Amino acid sequence: MNNATQTLSHASLEQAAHWYVQLHDEPVAEQEHLRWQAWLAQSPEHQAAWRYIERVGQRFAPLQQETEAVSHTLRSSARTSISRRQSLKGLLILAATGMAGWAIERNTPLMDSVERLTADLSTGTGETREATLSDGSRIWLNALSALNVRFDAHQRLLQLRAGEVLIDTAKDLDRAFWVETEHGRMRALGTRFSVRQNEHNTVLNVFEGAVEATNRQGETAVIQAGQQINFSTGRMNITSAADPSREAWRRGVLLADNLPLGKLIEELSRYRAGHLHCDPVVAALPVMGSFPLKDTDQALRLLEAALPIRINKTFDWWVSVGPKA
């Protein structure tokens, strides 16, 4: 979720989705237009929510047109009546083949998109990537990530520009192995570890060996195997137990151990094109279990079966999680 949509309430986003559905049905009565305009004029937040759903919907417009063309053919041959709303709701079939790498604004803020376009290695929505570096080290990029590789005769440096990387370093007695984020630098001491760059901090998990972390203010800590630390530009926080979920995503699994539902939905949104949002009313519900990252529909069904929640799918590209009625 980017900063712009974080300021919009769940209610406003859902109301915008409701009006988007109404205005894309045919025919639309003039009275409906007037009611929509009255809603739009009620607050700047309504206007911002409307602009947001329009932006997301426009990203899917080429697929919408293709879906409607297919629907028209079916209508002609079978003499059936398929509404535009039903056509919109059929987008997922085409999205599976054409939309996985699209930068939908909710999942991919503009700056993150630029980072990925200009990075040496990058991934899009729902995409992970494995690579072997020139020194034999292996890395795995999580979804929506960007990385630069800067190896020379004196050092091995990875610049994580967005997202998350899991690293299994190769031995090289002559060159240190560094990972850099906007919050600081980490030096691997022969190890397997993951680094995630968030908006306000960097999260380091060490699974084997040790890593020395130094933030931009010069504070340093050595993190041992089985430990985790998060640090910002000016603060090095207390270590805690390593989070196995920061390694499990490589296997296509999202692990949850009392993870708040809102955090889990935010993580799933990195693997699903379009809008995926959690109502604050249920965001604090604790979640236990493992969920498939490569099939977010199945993950959502598992959540709905285990928790007192309802998955509301306005379109296949607009899904919200709310309380069960």
Secondary structure, DSSP 8 states (H G I E B T S, - for coil): --HHHHTS-HHHHHHHHHHHHHHTSSS--HHHHHHHHHHHHT-HHHHHHHHHHHHHHHHTHHHHHHHHHHHHHHHHHH-----HHHHHTTHHHHHHHHTTT---TTTS-HHHHHHHHHSSEE--TT--EEEE-TTS-EEEE-SS-EEEEEE-SSEEEEEEEEEEEEEE----TTSEEEEEETTEEEEESS-EEEEEE-SS-EEEEEEESEEEEEETT--EEEEETTEEEEE-SS-B---EE--THHHHGGGTEEEEEEEEHHHHHHHHGGGSSSEEEE-TTTTT-EEEEEEESS-HHHHHHHHHHHSSEEEEEEETTEEEEEE--
